[in-house]
């Protein structure tokens, strides 16, 4: 196994899955792909475009920071493993299939 995909919603269950994947990666040298998917806001919501863009940028930035925090914490506990963080936008199913 060369790659391990760990989708995360930042829940406790997702963190347990990452710990399990980290154990496996430490044993066999796999790369972990830590994936978080941001689903777009409902198309029928009436928000000014500038507000929507600003919200999207802030959301993406906060999620990237969270992914980086989790990566740093995990690699402190499991030195030597490789974790690639991926932030996708759209459908969760599509993002997982594209990995």
C-alpha positions in Angstrom: 0.0 0.0 0.0 1.6 3.2 -1.2 -1.2 5.7 -0.4 -3.7 6.1 2.4 -6.6 8.4 1.9 -8.0 9.9 5.1 -11.0 12.1 4.5 -11.7 14.4 7.5 -14.5 16.5 8.8 -12.3 17.3 11.9 -14.5 15.1 14.1 -13.2 12.8 16.8 -13.9 9.8 14.6 -11.9 11.2 11.8 -9.0 11.9 14.1 -9.1 8.2 15.2 -9.0 7.2 11.6 -6.0 9.4 11.1 -4.2 7.8 14.1 -4.9 4.3 12.6 -3.7 5.4 9.2 -0.6 6.9 10.8 0.2 3.6 12.5 -0.1 1.8 9.1 2.0 4.5 7.3 4.7 4.2 10.0 5.0 0.5 9.4 5.0 0.4 5.6 6.1 3.8 4.5 2.8 4.9 2.9 1.9 8.5 2.2 -1.2 9.8 3.9 -3.4 12.1 2.0 -5.5 14.1 4.5 -8.5 15.3 2.6 -11.1 17.9 3.6 -13.9 18.9 1.2 -15.6 22.3 1.4 -19.1 21.9 -0.1 -20.3 25.1 -1.8 -23.0 27.2 -0.3 -26.5 26.6 -1.6 -26.9 28.2 -5.0 -30.2 29.7 -4.2 -29.0 31.8 -1.2 -29.1 35.4 -2.1 -25.9 36.9 -0.9 -23.9 39.7 -2.5 -21.1 38.3 -4.5 -18.4 40.1 -2.6 -19.7 38.7 0.7 -19.8 35.2 -0.7 -16.2 35.5 -2.1 -14.9 36.8 1.2 -16.6 34.1 3.2 -15.2 31.4 0.9 -11.7 32.8 1.2 -11.9 32.9 4.9 -13.4 29.4 5.1 -10.7 28.0 2.9 -8.0 29.7 4.9 -9.3 28.4 8.2 -9.7 24.9 6.9 -6.1 24.9 5.5 -4.8 26.1 8.8 -6.7 23.3 10.6 -5.3 20.7 8.2 -1.8 22.1 8.8 -2.3 21.9 12.6 -3.5 18.3 12.4 -0.5 17.4 10.1 2.0 19.0 12.5 0.5 17.3 15.5 0.4 13.9 13.8 3.9 14.1 12.5 5.1 15.0 16.0 3.6 11.8 17.3 4.6 9.7 14.3 7.9 11.2 13.1 9.0 9.9 9.7 5.6 9.6 8.1 4.5 11.8 5.2 1.2 13.6 5.2 -0.1 15.6 2.2 -3.0 17.9 3.0 -5.6 18.4 0.3 -8.4 20.9 0.4 -11.1 20.3 -2.2 -14.2 22.1 -3.1 -17.4 20.5 -4.4 -18.9 17.1 -3.9 -17.4 14.8 -1.3 -17.9 11.8 -3.5 -16.2 13.4 -6.5 -13.3 14.6 -4.4 -12.7 11.1 -3.0 -13.0 9.5 -6.4 -10.5 12.1 -7.8 -7.9 11.1 -5.3 
